[in-house]
Amino acid sequence: MSLRWLDFDYSEGSDETGVFDAMASVELKNATEVEAEIASVLAWAEATFPGQRGPVEEGSEWDCDVSVTDEQGGVPRRCFSLSISGTAMFCDAFRERFEPTT
């Protein structure tokens, strides 16, 4: 799946947990497109690992955090931040689904 608004960076914790982070700061007219993209990523995670969302350190496969803030200035913008953490199996599946092959 090709993502237009979200570009993920990957980091790995010392506990064999991986984390994918993405941010998007857009004009308000594009906010619904970013929201839809976030919703599709989370829907994929839930469909692929159903009922396995929760703290990874407590035995779950994946978890996420989404935050949204509005920025005032010349042109009002909405900033989205999405962080998805998961086990090695989740991270491998996430990469296969969302990272383009080179």
N, C-alpha and C positions, 0 to 999 in steps of 0.2 A: 504494500500500500504506500503510495506516495503522499507525503505530508507537505502541505504548502506553507503553513504558518509555524509549525513546531520543528525545531532543529535540536535534537537531543545531544547532550554531552554525557559521557559515561565515566563513572568513577567506581572504584571498588573499595569496600571496607575491609577491615582486618578479620571480620567474621564470615568471610566468603559471601557476603551480600553485595550485590551490585546496585547502583543507583543511576537512573537516567533522569537528567534535569533538562527542562526546556523553559524558555521565556519568550513571550511575544508581547510587544508593545505596539498597539494599533490604534488608528483613528476609530472613534466610536462606530462609524458606519461599517467597519469590518469586524466588530466584536462578535457578532453572531456566527460568523464563519470560523473564528478561533474556538468559540464555545462548542460548535459542532465537531470540530476536529478533536478537541479534548474528549468529548463524549464518545466519539468513535474509538479512540485509543482505549478508553476505560471499558467500553462495551466489549472490545476484543479481549482485553485482559480477563474480564468476568466470564466470557464465553469459553475461553481457552482454559482457564483455571477456575471453574465455577465453585463458588462457596469457599474459596481459599484465600480471600482477602483478609488481612489482619496483620498485626505486628509479626514480622519475619522472625524476630528473636524469640517469639513464642510458638514457632512452628508453622506459621502460615507461609504460603508461597510468594505472596506479593502484597504490597500496600501502596498507597499514594497520598499525596497532599496537593491540593489545588488552592491557589490564592489569587484573588482578583483585587486590584486597586485602580482607582481612577486618578489620573494625573491632570492637573490643571496647568494651563499655559496658553500659548498662542492658539493651538488647536488641541481641544480636549482629547486625551488618549486613555485607553484602558490597557493595563498591564496584567498579563496572565503569567503565572508561574506554576509549572507542573513538575512534580518530583515523583518518580515511581521507583520503588525499591523491590528487590526480589531475590530469590534463590538463584543459583547458577542455572538451573533448568528454566526458570522463568526468563532470565536474562538472555539465554540462548534463543528461546522462542521469540522474545521481543525483537532481538536483532534480526532474526530471520524475517519477521513480518514488516518491520519498519525501517530498517537500514538498507539503503540501495546497494546493490552489488556493483563492484567496480571492475 
